[in-house]
């Protein structure tokens, strides 16, 4: 397919595809999906070999968020039966992180529900970062606390944070349909604050909320412009008790096409399969490793993932290897030069200078109200809802905030 050959050539040169080319990837048929995966896989292997970076989530504060993100089980008005608890103490968070690190994780992501941290919250998280780093050599720590105020990113950096996550989630044009308590510009501002402070910026999207192909391309192009080092791709987990509980718009093949489009647009960044991979990719998860070079190990913030042991077996069986703690994730031209885990203002996702509080679809600090759908055209026919796999949505009942061992 000429399109795929063109996109591979551009990806190897870090050249931005045209919007029409990106849209064409999403429009390919299921018959062509293996060709799409093979093409995007060439770009992934060129920049990242066969390494898979493992990340581990620790939910520092769960539920009771004042923001109105329609996708989020922690949102204002959510009736989802999730765990609800206030701040974990530094030693509790460090113990939770240790389980993930023992399972092979290289980065710990510290997440807290809420609009954004107070200065006291930043102190709490700073103490937690220090506790984790004192006990684990070479660990990367990413904070995800919502909207940042002036000076907070710098304080997190001084405490030892390596990265900051704040997802754009969806396109600017439809953001107002899914959020009322903060704006798209607020999210962009926080990503820029993190970058300016020398933190490795992490920012991604949520697919499956009813958005159009144009919305997906818009948000991925906006991410490239923001220049994150890592781009989490979340697939909506439709929690009962949230406004988007009936949005079952994804198929495994659709998920693969979305990941491929992200890889072509941002060829040399860490593309992470985040929340919802077990629910929507299902048995095609190993194929997705040919597109993304990073995943979360074990459970998510409020939902359960597949067993950590199964993740490791999947990686090995697919012919990939877990990235070691001492290895540099990013290509040399994006490697750190005095700050962050690889952020560089002049590197970009290809040609120029990284939520809510969530690294995946069931986290995040605010994005929608009233069940608004974020797009003008459904991704798949409405009858696809008949194939909803609600049995795969399982609320987390173990790990942080409980007396049970975590899944790692």
C-alpha positions in Angstrom: 0.0 0.0 0.0 1.6 3.3 -1.1 0.2 5.1 1.9 1.9 2.8 4.3 5.2 3.0 2.5 5.0 6.8 2.6 4.2 6.8 6.3 7.1 4.4 7.1 9.5 6.6 5.2 8.3 9.7 7.0 8.4 8.0 10.4 12.0 7.0 10.0 12.8 10.6 9.2 10.6 12.1 12.0 8.6 13.9 9.3 5.0 14.9 10.1 2.4 13.1 8.0 -0.3 15.1 6.4 -3.7 15.2 8.1 -5.1 13.3 5.1 -2.6 10.5 5.6 -3.3 10.3 9.3 -7.1 10.1 8.6 -6.4 7.5 6.0 -4.8 5.2 8.6 -8.0 5.4 10.7 -10.1 4.7 7.6 -8.3 1.5 6.6 -10.4 -1.7 6.6 -10.1 -4.6 9.0 -8.8 -6.6 6.1 -5.7 -4.3 6.0 -5.1 -4.0 9.8 -2.2 -6.4 9.8 -0.5 -4.4 7.0 -1.0 -1.3 9.1 0.5 -2.9 12.2 3.4 -4.2 10.2 4.2 -0.8 8.8 3.9 1.1 12.0 5.9 -1.6 13.7 8.9 -0.8 11.5 8.8 2.8 12.8 8.4 1.5 16.4 11.4 -0.9 16.1 13.6 1.7 14.4 13.4 4.1 17.4 12.8 1.6 20.3 13.9 -1.8 19.1 11.9 -4.6 20.8 12.0 -3.1 24.3 8.8 -2.6 26.3 8.9 -0.1 29.2 6.7 -1.1 32.2 5.0 1.6 34.3 3.2 1.1 37.6 0.3 3.2 39.0 -0.2 4.2 42.6 -3.5 5.9 43.3 -2.5 8.2 46.2 -6.1 9.6 46.7 -9.1 7.9 45.2 -12.6 9.3 44.4 -14.5 12.4 45.6 -13.2 14.6 42.8 -15.0 17.9 42.3 -14.4 17.9 38.5 -17.1 16.6 36.1 -15.2 14.4 33.7 -17.9 12.2 32.1 -15.5 9.3 31.5 -14.2 9.2 35.1 -15.3 6.9 37.9 -13.9 9.4 40.4 -15.9 12.4 39.0 -18.4 14.6 40.8 -21.7 12.7 40.9 -20.2 9.3 40.0 -22.1 6.4 41.4 -19.5 3.8 40.4 -18.7 1.6 43.3 -15.0 2.4 43.4 -12.6 2.6 46.4 -12.6 6.0 48.1 -9.9 7.1 50.4 -7.8 10.2 51.2 -4.0 10.6 50.9 -1.8 7.6 51.4 1.1 8.2 53.7 4.6 8.3 52.1 5.5 4.9 53.6 2.2 3.4 52.3 2.7 4.8 48.8 6.3 3.6 48.8 5.3 0.1 49.8 2.7 0.1 47.0 5.3 1.3 44.5 7.7 -1.4 45.6 5.3 -4.1 44.4 5.3 -2.7 40.9 9.1 -2.3 40.8 9.5 -5.9 42.0 7.4 -6.9 39.1 9.7 -5.2 36.6 8.3 -1.7 36.4 10.8 1.1 35.6 8.5 4.1 36.3 6.1 4.7 39.1 3.2 7.0 38.4 1.8 8.8 41.5 -1.8 9.9 40.8 -4.3 11.8 42.9 -7.9 12.7 42.2 -8.9 16.4 42.3 -8.7 19.6 40.2 -5.1 20.2 41.2 -2.8 20.1 44.2 -2.6 22.6 47.0 0.9 23.5 48.2 0.4 21.1 51.1 -0.5 18.4 48.6 2.8 19.1 46.8 4.6 18.7 50.1 2.9 15.3 50.6 3.8 14.1 47.2 7.3 15.4 47.5 7.8 13.4 50.7 6.5 10.3 48.8 8.8 10.8 45.9 11.8 11.1 48.2 10.7 7.9 50.1 10.4 6.0 46.9 13.7 7.2 45.5 15.6 6.5 48.7 14.6 2.8 48.5 14.8 2.2 44.8 17.9 3.1 42.7 17.2 4.3 39.1 13.5 4.4 39.5 11.6 7.1 37.5 8.8 8.9 39.2 6.0 10.6 37.4 3.5 12.8 39.2 -0.1 13.2 38.0 -2.0 15.6 40.3 -4.2 17.7 38.0 -3.8 21.4 37.1 -0.6 23.0 38.3 -0.3 26.4 39.8 2.8 28.6 39.3 5.9 27.1 40.9 4.5 23.7 41.7 6.2 21.9 38.8 9.5 23.3 40.0 8.9 22.1 43.5 8.1 18.6 42.2 11.3 18.6 40.2 13.3 19.7 43.2 11.8 16.8 45.2 13.0 14.3 42.6 10.1 13.9 40.2 11.2 13.0 36.7 8.0 13.5 34.8 4.5 15.0 35.0 1.4 13.6 33.3 -1.5 15.7 32.2 -3.6 14.4 29.3 -5.3 16.5 26.7 -7.9 13.7 26.3 -9.7 15.0 23.2 -9.6 17.7 20.6 -9.9 21.4 21.4 -12.9 21.8 19.2 -15.0 19.3 21.1 -13.5 19.8 24.6 -16.4 22.1 25.7 -18.8 19.3 25.1 -17.1 17.0 27.6 -16.0 19.4 30.3 -17.5 22.3 32.2 -15.2 22.7 35.2 -12.0 23.5 33.4 -10.9 24.2 29.8 -8.7 22.6 27.2 -6.4 25.7 27.6 -6.0 24.9 31.3 -4.7 21.4 30.3 -2.3 22.8 27.8 -1.0 25.3 30.3 -0.2 22.6 32.8 1.7 20.5 30.3 3.7 23.6 29.4 4.5 24.4 33.0 5.8 20.8 33.5 8.0 21.1 30.4 9.3 24.5 31.4 10.3 23.2 34.9 12.5 20.5 33.3 10.1 17.6 33.9 9.6 15.1 31.2 6.2 15.9 29.9 3.7 13.1 29.5 0.4 13.8 27.8 -2.1 11.7 25.9 -5.6 11.0 24.9 -8.7 8.9 25.5 -10.3 7.1 22.5 -13.8 5.6 22.5 -15.9 8.5 23.8 -17.8 8.8 20.6 -15.3 11.1 18.9 -14.8 11.3 15.1 -11.6 10.4 13.3 -11.0 14.2 12.8 -11.1 14.6 16.6 -8.5 11.9 17.1 -6.2 13.4 14.5 -6.7 16.9 16.0 -5.7 15.8 19.5 -2.7 13.8 18.3 -1.4 16.7 16.2 -1.9 19.0 19.2 0.2 16.6 21.3 3.0 16.6 18.7 3.0 20.4 18.9 3.3 20.2 22.7 6.2 17.9 22.4 5.6 15.3 25.1 8.2 12.6 25.7 5.5 10.0 26.3 1.9 9.8 24.9 -0.5 7.5 26.8 -3.2 6.2 24.6 -6.3 5.3 26.7 -9.3 3.4 25.6 -12.5 4.4 27.5 -13.5 2.1 30.3 -17.3 2.7 30.3 -18.0 2.5 34.1 -21.6 2.0 35.2 -22.5 5.1 37.2 -20.7 7.5 34.8 -22.3 9.5 31.9 -20.3 7.6 29.3 -21.3 4.1 30.6 -23.0 3.3 27.3 -20.2 4.4 25.0 -19.0 1.0 23.7 -17.5 2.3 20.4 -14.3 0.4 20.0 -13.2 -2.9 18.4 -9.8 -4.5 18.8 -9.0 -3.5 15.2 -10.1 0.1 15.7 -7.7 0.3 18.7 -4.8 -1.0 16.6 -5.5 1.6 13.9 -5.5 4.4 16.5 -2.2 3.2 18.0 -0.7 3.0 14.5 -1.8 6.6 13.7 -0.3 7.9 16.9 3.0 6.1 16.1 3.1 7.6 12.6 2.4 11.1 13.9 4.8 10.8 16.9 7.3 8.3 15.7 10.1 8.8 18.3 8.2 9.3 21.5 7.2 6.7 24.2 3.8 5.6 23.1 2.1 3.9 26.0 -1.0 1.6 25.9 -2.8 2.8 29.0 -6.3 2.2 30.5 -8.7 -0.1 28.7 -6.3 -2.3 26.8 -7.7 -5.5 28.4 -11.3 -4.4 27.8 -10.9 -3.3 24.2 -7.8 -5.0 22.7 -8.4 -8.2 24.5 -6.6 -11.1 22.7 -5.0 -8.7 20.3 -2.9 -7.0 23.0 0.3 -8.7 21.8 -0.2 -7.2 18.3 -0.4 -3.7 20.0 3.2 -4.2 21.3 4.3 -3.8 17.7 3.0 -0.2 17.9 3.5 0.9 21.4 6.7 0.6 23.4 5.3 1.1 26.9 2.4 -0.3 29.0 1.1 -0.2 32.6 1.8 -3.3 34.6 -1.1 -4.8 36.6 -4.0 -2.7 37.9 -5.1 0.8 37.1 -6.5 3.6 39.4 -10.0 2.3 40.0 -10.2 -0.8 37.7 -8.3 -4.1 37.6 -6.0 -5.0 34.8 -4.8 -8.4 33.8 -2.3 -10.1 36.2 1.2 -8.7 36.1 2.6 -12.2 35.5 0.3 -12.4 32.4 1.7 -9.1 31.2 5.3 -10.4 31.4 4.4 -13.6 29.7 2.6 -11.7 26.9 5.7 -9.5 26.3 8.0 -12.5 26.1 5.7 -14.6 24.0 5.4 -11.8 21.5 9.1 -11.6 21.1 9.7 -8.5 23.1 11.8 -7.8 26.2 11.2 -5.7 29.3 13.3 -2.5 29.3 15.8 -2.5 32.2 16.0 0.2 34.8 19.4 1.4 33.5 18.4 1.7 29.9 17.5 5.1 28.4 14.0 4.8 26.9 14.1 7.6 24.4 16.3 7.8 21.2 19.6 9.7 21.6 18.3 12.9 20.0 15.6 13.1 22.7 17.8 12.0 25.6 17.9 14.3 28.7 20.5 17.1 28.7 20.3 18.1 32.4 16.6 17.5 33.1 13.7 15.2 32.9 13.6 11.7 31.5 14.1 12.8 28.0 12.5 16.1 27.4 14.2 18.4 25.1 12.6 21.6 23.9 14.0 21.4 20.4 13.4 17.7 19.8 9.7 17.4 19.3 7.8 14.3 18.2 9.4 14.7 14.9 10.3 18.2 13.8 9.9 20.8 16.6 10.5 22.1 19.9 4.5 15.9 26.9 -5.8 15.2 33.0 -6.8 15.4 34.6 -5.0 13.4 36.9 -4.9 10.3 34.9 -2.7 8.3 32.7 -5.6 6.4 31.4 -9.3 6.5 30.6 -10.6 5.9 34.1 -8.5 8.5 35.7 -8.2 12.2 35.1 -9.2 15.4 36.7 -12.1 16.6 34.8 -13.4 16.5 31.4 -17.0 16.2 30.7 -20.5 16.9 31.9 -23.8 15.4 31.2 -22.7 12.5 29.1 -21.7 14.7 26.2 -20.1 12.8 23.3 -16.9 14.2 22.1 -17.3 14.1 18.4 -19.6 14.5 15.5 -19.5 11.0 14.0 -19.5 7.7 15.7 -16.3 5.6 15.3 -18.3 2.4 14.6 -22.0 1.6 13.9 -24.3 2.1 16.9 -25.2 -1.6 16.9 -21.7 -2.3 18.1 -23.0 -1.5 21.6 -24.6 -4.9 21.5 -21.1 -6.4 21.7 -20.3 -4.4 24.9 -18.0 -6.4 27.1 -19.2 -5.1 30.4 -18.0 -8.3 32.0 -14.4 -7.1 31.5 -14.9 -3.9 33.5 -13.8 -4.8 37.1 -13.5 -2.3 39.9 -10.2 -2.5 41.7 -10.5 -4.0 45.2 -6.8 -4.7 46.0 -3.5 -2.8 46.3 -3.3 0.9 47.4 -6.1 1.8 49.8 -6.8 -1.8 50.8 -5.3 -4.5 53.0 -4.9 -6.8 50.0 -1.7 -7.4 48.1 -1.5 -5.4 44.8 -1.6 -7.0 41.4 2.0 -6.6 40.0 
